Amino acid sequence: MSDRLPGFSTLAVHAGAQPDPTTGARATPIYQTTSFVFNDADHAASLFGLQAFGNIYTRIGNPTNAVLEERVAALEGGTAALAVASGHAAQVVVLQQLLQPGDEFIAARKLYGGSINQFTHAFKSFGWNVVWADPDDIASFERAVTPRTKAIFIESIANPAGSITDIEAISTVARKAGVPLIVDNTLASPYLIRPIDHGADIVVHSLTKFLGGHGNSLGGIIVDAGTFDWSTGGKYPMLSEPRPEYHGIRLQETFGNFAFAIACRVLGLRDLGPALSPFNAFMILTGIETLPLRMQKHCDNAKAVAEFLAGHPAVASVNYAGLASDKYNQLARKYAPKGAGAVFTFSLKGGYDAGVNLVSKLQLFSHLANVGDTRSLVIHPASTTHSQLDDAAKVKSGAGPDVVRLSIGIEDKEDLIADLEQALGA
C-alpha cells in the first residue's frame, strides 16, 4: 500500500487485522482460550512485570480482542484502546484510574438513564461523587469545578434526546481545570464525530450499540487519546506514582502517550475483571466492517422520520438535531456534518398515556431497551430506562412523561413512516 493514510472505510475493514500467521485465515479468528503458553520462565516474568507485550490470560488480554482494540483506536484517532464487557464496565474502569474516595467528577445532566443511575448511586459505594452540570450552559461546568474535581464526563450525542454537546467548549473548561475530558461517543460513533479531534482525552463506547450494530453482542471500549499529562500536580497517583505491584514502575513515565490505556488494563481490568469474551469481540469486529454504510443509512432514515413526525398533528415536538429548526442544528452542522445520528425523541400531545399506547401499537418497530441496531427500536423512557429518576430529573435528562425515544434502523424509510402513521392514527 502507498504511504497515504487509509480512509475511514478502509480502517473499518482492515485496522488491526492481518491474515492468521498459522492458518492464513483472512477473518480474525476467535481465540477461544483462557490462557497462553509462555516461551520460558524469563518470558513469563517479563510479561508479568510489564517489560514485554504479549498474552497471559484472557481476562487481561486476548488476540481477538486486541484486533478490536486497535481498530477502534484507529477509527477514533487514539493511541491505544481497551475492550471490556460493556459500556458500563468501561465507565467503572476509566474512573477507577482517576478517582480516590472523596473525589468528584463533573457530568453533563443529559446522559443515558443507566449512567445517571450508576453515577448517582452505584459510585457512592466507591466514595466517588458526581456533580451535575448543564451541557446547554457551559458556565455551569466552570462553576462545578472544585479542588476535588478529577474529570469531566459528557456524551457527544446525548441519550435519549439526541442533543449535540459542544465538546470543544467543555474541553476548554477541562483544560483550565487541569482534568481530562471523557466523552461517551456511543450514539455518534467515530463515523459521525471523533471527540479526540475536538479536545477529548478519553473516549468510551458501548460497543453493544452502533459499533457492533446488530443487537447480538455486549461490549464496551476505552480509547486513550494520548493527550493528557498524568503527572500534572500529582492528581493521578495511579498513573504518576510508583506501582508497588509492578516493582515501582511509573506508568506515565514508562508508557508515555498510551499510559492511560495500560493503566486501565493492568490496574482496572486485571483486578475488577469485566473481560470481553473473544466471541463477542469477533461479532463486534464483523459489525464494524459495515459501520460507514450503516451509519449513513441510519442518519438518512432518521432525518426522514423526524421530518414526518414534525408535521403530524398528534406530535407536540420533535427533538432531532438534524432538523433545521432544532436548537442543536448549528452544533450538528459543526460536529456531525454527515448526519445527526439515529436516536432521537419526540413528545406526544396526549402525554404519558399516549406514549405508552403508541409503543404498543407499533408493529415494525421493536419495543426494547437498546439502541444502535439494524432494526428500528422504540421505548417510552419515563416508564422504563429512566423510571428510576424522579419527575424533575426525567425532564432535565430529556425523558419527560410525554417523550418517546426512537432508534432508527436501516429498513426502508417509507415502511418506518407507514408504521408510525398507523400507530399514531390508532
Secondary structure, DSSP 4 states (H G I P E B T S, - for coil): --SSPPPHHHHHHHTT----TTT--SSPP----SB---SSHHHHHHHHTTSS---SBTTT--HHHHHHHHHHHHHHT-SEEEEES-HHHHHHHHHHHH--TT-EEEEESS--HHHHHHHHTGGGGGT-EEEEE-TT-HHHHHHH--TTEEEEEEESB-TTT-PBP-HHHHHHHHHHHT-PEEEE-TTTHHHH--GGGGT-SEEEEETTTTTT-SS----EEEEE-S---TTGGG--HHHHS-BGGGTTB-HHHHHGGGHHHHHIIIIIIHHH--PPPHHHHHHHHHHHTTHHHHHHHHHHHHHHHHHHHHT-TTEEEEE-TTSTTSTTHHHHHHH-TT---SEEEEEETTHHHHHHHHHHH-SSSEESS--S-SS-EEE-GGGTTTTTS-HHHHHHTT--TTEEEEE--SS-HHHHHHHHHHHHH-
